[in-house]
Amino acid sequence: MLIWGGLLYLTKLDFKTVLKLCKGRSELMRDFPADVTSLDLDYLVGVGGNHGAIKAWLALQLYWLMGGCKLRRPRMVENPPAVRYQEAMLRESDSRFVIDRIRGLDSEHGIALNHCRLVHAEYDPGRRVWHVGLRDELDGREHEVRARAVVNAAGVWADSVNRTLGVDSPYKHVFSKGVYLAFPNDGSERAAAVYPMRHGADVITHVPWGPVMMWGPTETGVDDLARGLAPDRRDVEYLLEEAKGNLPGRRMGAGDVVSIRCGVRPLAVPAGFRKDVYPLTLSRRHRLVADEAKRALAIYGGKLTGSLQMADVVEARIRGWLKPRFPCEPPVLPAPERAGVHGFVTPEWARDHEFCVTLDDYVRRRTSIAQWTPRMGLGPDGGGRAALLAVAQKITTSGDAGAAETMVREYEERVRSTYDPLLDF
Ligand SMILES: Cc1cc2nc3c(=O)[nH]c(=O)nc-3n(C[C@H](O)[C@H](O)[C@H](O)COP(=O)(O)OP(=O)(O)OC[C@H]3O[C@@H](n4cnc5c(N)ncnc54)[C@H](O)[C@@H]3O)c2cc1C
């Protein structure tokens, strides 16, 4: 959820990329002021003595200048000694940022489909048209659509979608698993902090997000994507160990964990890349692959920061192939209906306007309930069940009274079998 200006590339003296990412960060802040905010970060300088502190201070001044002096100027702070500088961050969540963009484009001319998988695709070069098979993952039915161009924006699944499309790529993805633990934040911690990892040359962050502090991430190369998408006990143990060493005296034990966030970063490398390297040494930049003959594009790698710039490039490529048939201006949408202490969108609103059809859609993606309430929204002793059932009753459209109960029961079973054992120390 952080919108980095490319500090990682400054350490590699790649000034061009830093300038590009700082520009991307400024554009996101300018274009989406309601969604993006600045965030104070304390870059800890205790390690390396004065020498380390001066070096970090100078580097962060340069970083600030390269960002066009748009954010607050870095300054030294005490207890612990750190250089306080700024990045940008999404106010609510990455999922909400995405759904708000998609919602704006759902119209009579463009349809957004949730839980819909591309299962086959054939290009007819004579008619210059794609025949695409889409499967509704909830009822299993398949549908055929035609397309004059396709864009593969499937993130870590881009290689497998390219295989389905029959598109060759000079790039492939290397996968890097990342895990965060969330601990309670009573509101007293407003600045994020960047700590050196005790084992390894990387850093670890402590970031305020609503009522929690996120601690992480890990950075582990994985070959098997499916296994990378789920956290395991070693990830949790590692983060708890780092917390004990870096933040002694804090309540950051297994029993304090509010939630675990896990994902896999898609890192674009040349297709022939075979090296076994620490994933942080690999670029996080976007790459665009174009198959001109088939009118297919594929996006590799990337971060939030450069996503708008990539979207502009994709749009320009498609306009080079096709003339828009319909007006492209997104309609002005009403603000979502919100309720409760955290102002989450209501289940009814999410159901009617945001393609929300499962409990996971609502508690993990339309709201942050699963990340801000222990045991993925169930609560420490299961006390959140009634609230989850009330949500399920509102989002199930089948009218079947048993469907909501089944939805919650399956959710509970998943929490018991996959989540609880991770924290059972
Ligand atoms: C721990 C961690 C922390 C991170 N922190 C940050 C950060 O602070 N800032 C930042 O900028 N980036 C961060 N990232 C990276 C960021 O999450 C990714 O770069 C980003 O999610 C990639 O977006 P995407 O749209 O390309 O892919 P995704 O978000 O993965 O979207 C791809 C979509 O394609 C869909 N899809 C896949 N296959 C099919 C198919 N066959 N049919 C239909 N749909 C399909 C998927 O369901 C998915 O919805 C982090 C990543 C991790 C793992």
The ligand as a Tripos MOL2 file, in Angstrom:
@<TRIPOS>MOLECULE
LIG
   53    58     1     0     0
SMALL
NO_CHARGES

@<TRIPOS>ATOM
      1 C1          4.1050   -8.4230    0.7030 C.3       1 LIG1
      2 C2          3.9850   -7.5020   -0.4720 C.ar      1 LIG1
      3 C3          4.0610   -6.1480   -0.2650 C.ar      1 LIG1
      4 C4          3.9560   -5.2700   -1.3340 C.ar      1 LIG1
      5 N1          4.0120   -3.9500   -1.0760 N.ar      1 LIG1
      6 C5          3.8680   -3.0870   -2.0880 C.ar      1 LIG1
      7 C6          3.8890   -1.6900   -1.8320 C.ar      1 LIG1
      8 O1          3.9870   -1.2560   -0.6770 O.2       1 LIG1
      9 N2          3.7720   -0.8610   -2.8870 N.ar      1 LIG1
     10 C7          3.6230   -1.3250   -4.1740 C.ar      1 LIG1
     11 O2          3.5110   -0.5190   -5.0770 O.2       1 LIG1
     12 N3          3.6120   -2.6340   -4.4470 N.ar      1 LIG1
     13 C8          3.7230   -3.5210   -3.4410 C.ar      1 LIG1
     14 N4          3.6950   -4.8580   -3.7010 N.ar      1 LIG1
     15 C9          3.5940   -5.3080   -5.1010 C.3       1 LIG1
     16 C10         2.1900   -5.2230   -5.5980 C.3       1 LIG1
     17 O3          1.3000   -5.9080   -4.7480 O.3       1 LIG1
     18 C11         2.1120   -5.8590   -6.9890 C.3       1 LIG1
     19 O4          3.0870   -5.2300   -7.7890 O.3       1 LIG1
     20 C12         0.7590   -5.6190   -7.5900 C.3       1 LIG1
     21 O5         -0.2330   -6.3020   -6.8580 O.3       1 LIG1
     22 C13         0.7010   -6.1150   -8.9990 C.3       1 LIG1
     23 O6         -0.5350   -5.6830   -9.5050 O.3       1 LIG1
     24 P1         -1.1450   -6.3320  -10.7760 P.3       1 LIG1
     25 O7         -2.4390   -5.6380  -11.0620 O.co2     1 LIG1
     26 O8         -0.1150   -6.3810  -11.8630 O.co2     1 LIG1
     27 O9         -1.4210   -7.8670  -10.3540 O.3       1 LIG1
     28 P2         -2.4700   -8.4420   -9.3230 P.3       1 LIG1
     29 O10        -2.8040   -7.4460   -8.2850 O.co2     1 LIG1
     30 O11        -1.9380   -9.7680   -8.9050 O.co2     1 LIG1
     31 O12        -3.7630   -8.6560  -10.2380 O.3       1 LIG1
     32 C14        -3.8220   -9.6860  -11.2120 C.3       1 LIG1
     33 C15        -5.2610  -10.1150  -11.3520 C.3       1 LIG1
     34 O13        -5.3590  -11.0260  -12.4530 O.3       1 LIG1
     35 C16        -6.3080  -12.0170  -12.0830 C.3       1 LIG1
     36 N5         -6.0870  -13.2290  -12.8840 N.ar      1 LIG1
     37 C17        -5.0360  -14.0770  -12.8770 C.ar      1 LIG1
     38 N6         -5.2170  -15.0810  -13.7520 N.ar      1 LIG1
     39 C18        -6.4250  -14.8860  -14.3290 C.ar      1 LIG1
     40 C19        -7.1880  -15.5800  -15.3310 C.ar      1 LIG1
     41 N7         -6.7620  -16.6980  -15.9100 N.pl3     1 LIG1
     42 N8         -8.3960  -15.0900  -15.6610 N.ar      1 LIG1
     43 C20        -8.8700  -13.9440  -15.0930 C.ar      1 LIG1
     44 N9         -8.1930  -13.2270  -14.1630 N.ar      1 LIG1
     45 C21        -6.9840  -13.6940  -13.7830 C.ar      1 LIG1
     46 C22        -6.0630  -12.2620  -10.6000 C.3       1 LIG1
     47 O14        -7.1680  -12.8580   -9.9910 O.3       1 LIG1
     48 C23        -5.7900  -10.8370  -10.1170 C.3       1 LIG1
     49 O15        -6.9870  -10.2130   -9.7010 O.3       1 LIG1
     50 C24         3.7880   -5.7670   -2.6450 C.ar      1 LIG1
     51 C25         3.6880   -7.1320   -2.8660 C.ar      1 LIG1
     52 C26         3.7820   -8.0030   -1.7840 C.ar      1 LIG1
     53 C27         3.6740   -9.4650   -2.0450 C.3       1 LIG1
@<TRIPOS>BOND
     1     1     2 1
     2     2     3 ar
     3     2    52 ar
     4     3     4 ar
     5     4     5 ar
     6     4    50 ar
     7     5     6 ar
     8     6     7 ar
     9     6    13 1
    10     7     8 2
    11     7     9 ar
    12     9    10 ar
    13    10    11 2
    14    10    12 ar
    15    12    13 ar
    16    13    14 ar
    17    14    15 1
    18    14    50 ar
    19    15    16 1
    20    16    17 1
    21    16    18 1
    22    18    19 1
    23    18    20 1
    24    20    21 1
    25    20    22 1
    26    22    23 1
    27    23    24 1
    28    24    25 2
    29    24    26 1
    30    24    27 1
    31    27    28 1
    32    28    29 2
    33    28    30 1
    34    28    31 1
    35    31    32 1
    36    32    33 1
    37    33    34 1
    38    33    48 1
    39    34    35 1
    40    35    36 1
    41    35    46 1
    42    36    37 ar
    43    36    45 ar
    44    37    38 ar
    45    38    39 ar
    46    39    40 ar
    47    39    45 ar
    48    40    41 1
    49    40    42 ar
    50    42    43 ar
    51    43    44 ar
    52    44    45 ar
    53    46    47 1
    54    46    48 1
    55    48    49 1
    56    50    51 ar
    57    51    52 ar
    58    52    53 1
@<TRIPOS>SUBSTRUCTURE
     1 LIG1         1 GROUP 0 **** ****
